[in-house]
C-alpha cells in the first residue's frame, strides 16, 4: 500500500513538472530554425544583413515567398513574414486554449537565399532585438521557433540605438 502511494505521488509530481511550462509565456519548444546568427550584428534600416542558421525551409520555397506569397502562405499555412526583426513571441490564454503571438517588423527586401542563409535589408521601422526566421517545424500548428541568441542592434541616422 505504501509503495503504491509513493508511486502515485511521484507520478503526480512528474506530470505537474512536465506540464509546468506548456503554454506559458516565454515557452519555446525545440523545433523550427535554430542557431540564428546575424552578420553584421548591427545596422540601420536599408543596410544589408546576412542571417544564417539551421532548419531553414528549402531555397525554392524561400524564393516562392518572394515571388508568390499567396502560394507560400498556402503551402506553409502561415501569414507570418519570412524574417522578423525585434521579434516578440508569447502565448496568451483565452478561455480554454492558448493563442500564439509573434510580433515584430517583417523584412520585405530580400537579396539572396541559401540552404541555411538569407540575405535581406533591415526594414524601415525595425528596432533593436532578436531576429526570428520562419521555417520548418515539428508538426502542424507548431509555428513557434527559436529567435536568435543575440540581439541585432538598430541605429537611427544620428547613430542612436533604436529600442
Backbone torsions as a table, in degrees:
resi	resn	phi	psi	omega
1	UNK	NA	-43.4	-179.6
2	UNK	-66.9	-39.0	179.0
3	UNK	-62.6	-40.8	178.6
4	UNK	-65.8	-40.3	179.3
5	UNK	-64.3	-45.5	178.9
6	UNK	-63.1	-44.1	178.5
7	UNK	-59.6	-44.3	-179.8
8	UNK	-63.7	-42.1	178.7
9	UNK	-64.0	-43.7	178.9
10	UNK	-63.3	-41.6	178.6
11	UNK	-60.7	-42.7	178.9
12	UNK	-65.0	-42.4	179.6
13	UNK	-62.7	-45.4	179.2
14	UNK	-61.5	-42.1	178.9
15	UNK	-62.6	-45.4	-179.8
16	UNK	-63.0	-43.2	179.8
17	UNK	-65.1	-41.8	-178.0
18	UNK	-68.4	-28.3	-179.3
19	UNK	-94.8	-6.1	-171.9
20	UNK	-57.4	-40.8	-174.9
21	UNK	-95.9	-8.3	-175.5
22	UNK	-64.2	124.5	175.9
23	UNK	78.1	1.5	-179.8
24	UNK	-80.4	148.9	175.2
25	UNK	-56.0	136.9	179.3
26	UNK	89.5	-8.2	-179.8
27	UNK	-72.2	126.2	179.6
28	UNK	-126.9	106.9	178.4
29	UNK	-66.5	161.0	-175.5
30	UNK	-86.7	70.6	175.6
31	UNK	-150.9	165.2	-179.7
32	UNK	85.0	178.9	-178.6
33	UNK	-54.7	138.0	-177.2
34	UNK	-133.5	173.6	176.0
35	UNK	53.3	42.4	-177.5
36	UNK	-72.3	125.7	177.5
37	UNK	-125.9	146.5	-178.6
38	UNK	-123.3	130.5	177.8
39	UNK	-131.3	125.9	-10.7
40	UNK	-67.6	172.8	-175.9
41	UNK	-93.5	11.8	176.2
42	UNK	-156.3	162.1	178.8
43	UNK	172.1	-178.4	178.6
44	UNK	-111.1	161.1	173.7
45	UNK	-53.4	133.5	-177.9
46	UNK	97.7	-17.8	177.1
47	UNK	-71.3	149.8	179.7
48	UNK	-88.6	132.9	177.0
49	UNK	-129.3	150.9	175.7
50	UNK	-111.1	126.8	179.9
51	UNK	-113.3	123.4	179.3
52	UNK	-121.2	162.2	178.8
53	UNK	170.3	-165.4	-179.3
54	UNK	-116.6	153.0	174.1
55	UNK	67.0	37.2	171.9
56	UNK	-75.5	160.5	175.5
57	UNK	-71.3	163.0	-179.2
58	UNK	-58.8	150.4	-178.8
59	UNK	-55.1	-43.3	-177.9
60	UNK	-61.9	-31.4	177.8
61	UNK	-77.5	-32.8	174.1
62	UNK	-65.6	-38.7	176.6
63	UNK	-66.7	-35.1	175.2
64	UNK	-62.8	-39.0	176.7
65	UNK	-57.6	-41.6	-177.6
66	UNK	-73.9	-35.7	-173.1
67	UNK	-98.2	-38.4	-177.3
68	UNK	-137.5	77.1	-173.8
69	UNK	-55.8	-38.5	-178.7
70	UNK	-62.7	-41.6	177.9
71	UNK	-65.8	-39.8	176.9
72	UNK	-61.0	-48.9	-179.0
73	UNK	-59.2	-40.4	179.3
74	UNK	-68.2	-43.3	-177.9
75	UNK	-64.3	-41.7	-175.9
76	UNK	-100.3	-3.0	176.7
77	UNK	61.5	39.2	-178.5
78	UNK	-143.4	152.2	172.4
79	UNK	-111.8	5.3	-177.4
80	UNK	-74.3	147.8	177.5
81	UNK	-63.6	160.6	177.5
82	UNK	-68.5	-38.5	177.9
83	UNK	-130.3	133.8	173.6
84	UNK	-120.7	128.7	172.1
85	UNK	-91.7	155.6	-178.9
86	UNK	44.2	52.5	-174.7
87	UNK	-72.0	144.7	173.4
88	UNK	-131.1	117.1	-177.2
89	UNK	-117.2	127.0	179.2
90	UNK	-158.8	163.0	174.6
91	UNK	-108.7	147.2	165.8
92	UNK	-124.2	145.9	178.4
93	UNK	-102.6	122.5	177.9
94	UNK	-126.3	120.0	-178.1
95	UNK	58.5	-110.6	-174.0
96	UNK	-110.8	14.3	-179.0
97	UNK	-143.5	161.5	177.2
98	UNK	-98.9	141.4	178.7
99	UNK	-115.8	129.7	179.6
100	UNK	-83.6	135.5	175.0
101	UNK	-122.8	126.6	176.2
102	UNK	-126.3	111.4	-176.1
103	UNK	-121.0	151.7	177.0
104	UNK	163.5	-172.7	179.6
105	UNK	-105.4	115.8	-176.2
106	UNK	-77.9	136.4	173.6
107	UNK	-71.1	143.9	178.8
108	UNK	-126.3	-12.0	-177.7
109	UNK	-113.8	100.2	-177.8
110	UNK	-102.9	137.8	-176.0
111	UNK	-106.8	-40.5	-175.3
112	UNK	-153.2	145.5	174.9
113	UNK	-122.5	141.1	174.3
114	UNK	-137.5	174.5	-176.5
115	UNK	-52.5	-46.0	178.5
116	UNK	-131.5	40.9	-176.6
117	UNK	-150.9	138.9	172.7
118	UNK	-134.4	129.6	175.6
119	UNK	-111.1	124.7	-178.5
120	UNK	-146.6	176.0	176.1
121	UNK	-100.4	147.0	174.9
122	UNK	-64.5	125.3	-176.6
123	UNK	-75.5	153.4	171.7
124	UNK	-60.2	140.3	179.2
125	UNK	87.9	-4.2	178.9
126	UNK	-67.6	147.9	175.9
127	UNK	-122.1	165.3	177.1
128	UNK	-63.6	141.3	179.3
129	UNK	160.2	-171.0	-178.6
130	UNK	-80.1	158.4	179.1
131	UNK	-106.3	144.1	179.4
132	UNK	-126.9	139.9	179.8
133	UNK	-119.5	128.9	175.9
134	UNK	-78.4	131.2	-178.1
135	UNK	-168.9	-154.9	-180.0
136	UNK	-61.0	148.1	170.6
137	UNK	-144.1	167.3	-167.5
138	UNK	-66.6	-31.3	-177.5
139	UNK	-164.5	173.0	-179.7
140	UNK	-57.4	136.7	177.4
141	UNK	81.3	1.3	-178.9
142	UNK	-103.2	76.1	-175.5
143	UNK	-88.8	0.4	-176.1
144	UNK	-83.6	125.9	-177.8
145	UNK	-121.9	167.3	174.4
146	UNK	-77.8	128.4	170.9
147	UNK	-78.4	175.6	178.0
148	UNK	-61.9	152.2	176.4
149	UNK	-68.4	-44.3	-176.0
150	UNK	-97.4	154.1	174.5
151	UNK	-83.0	147.2	169.9
152	UNK	-94.3	126.0	-177.5
153	UNK	-93.8	124.4	178.7
154	UNK	-102.7	131.7	177.3
155	UNK	-110.8	148.0	172.9
156	UNK	-89.7	-176.4	-176.4
157	UNK	-62.2	-26.0	-179.6
158	UNK	-87.4	-5.1	-179.6
159	UNK	94.1	3.3	177.4
160	UNK	-80.9	147.4	176.3
161	UNK	-72.9	133.4	178.8
162	UNK	-96.0	121.0	178.8
163	UNK	-114.5	NA	NA
